[in-house]
Amino acid sequence: MTDAGKGAPHSALRAIAGGVRVLVRAQPRASRSAIVGVIDDGRGGAALKVAVAAPPVEGAANDAIVALLSEVLGVPRRAVAIARGETGRSKQVDVTGIDLDTAAARLSRAM
């Protein structure tokens, strides 16, 4: 996996019915919560590196990721759900009520 960069968020997004899927690489226990950038996922793809101050205990980091993505993307928290990877650092997060281009633009502004 390479260092986080300011790459295009489109590479970490997939269109799904009614929204987008965000491929996330979580960094719990960070000094602050932030969208760090787009990184190589180590499997030939890309992921959005998301740093959260919360520890990976009892879902706290997952809750922080949902809250941060909700804020950055401008959607309600109920529109953001972890679809896969609840116990690992690599996650797939589904966001409804937003299209691919809007999500990419909002993530770019947050990086």
N, C-alpha and C positions, 0 to 999 in steps of 0.2 A: 504494500500500500504506500502511495506517495503522500507527500505533504499536501495539506489543503491549499487550494488555489482559488482564484476568483473566476473559475471556469463557468461556462454557461449552465445554468440550472436545468435547462431542457434535458440535458443528458441524464439527470437523476429523476426525471418525471416520466410518467406513463399515463396516457389517457385511459380512463375507465368509464363505464356507464355512469353518468351523472356527476363526474368530477375527475380527479387525478389521483394517481398513486405516487407517493414520494418515497424513493429509496433512501434510507437514512442510515448513517453510521453514527451511533451515539457515543458521546464522551461524557460520562457522569463524573460528578465531583470536580467540575471545572471551577475556576475562580468566579466566573459569571456565565449566565445563560446567553447564548448567541448562535446565530447561523454563521459558521466559520467559513464555509466554502464548499466547492465540489472537489471530491477526491476520487482516486482510482479505488474501486472496491476490491481489488486483488483477484478478480475473476474476469477481467476484460471489460468491465462495465464501469459505471460511475455511481457515486452516492453523495448525498448531501451530508456534510459533517455538521452535526448539531451538538454543541457543548451545553450542558446543563449543570447548574450548581448542585442539584439534588443528588443524593447517593442512590445507587442501584438496589435499594432495599424496599421491599413491600410495595413495589410499583411507583415509588416516588419519582424516579427518573422518567418513567413512561408518562406520568401525569405532567411533569415539567415539559416534556417534548410536545405533548398535546397542547398545552397552554401556549407555548412559544409559537408553534406552527399556526395555531388559531389566531394569535395576535398578528403575526407577520402577514398571514394570508388574508386577514380581514373576514374571517368566517366565524360562526359560533363554535364554541368547544364541542358541542354535540355533533358537528359536521366533521370532526377529526377523530379517527379511530385507528388504533394499531391493528393491522390485519394479520401481521406475521412478525414473529421475533420478539415477543413480549419478554422473554428471559435472556435474550442475547443483545449484543451491541449492534448487529445488523438488523434493521427493521424495514417493514413495508407499512407505510402509513397511508390510509385512504382518506381523502378529503373530498366531501361532496359540496356541490353548490359553487364550484369555480371551474373555469376552463383552463386548459394547458397554458395558453399564452399569458393569461392574467396571472396565474400562479408563478410562472417563470419570471415575469416582470417584477412582481412583489418580492420574490426571493432575491432577485438581483439587487434590488434597492436595499435589502436587509444585510447583504454581505459587505 
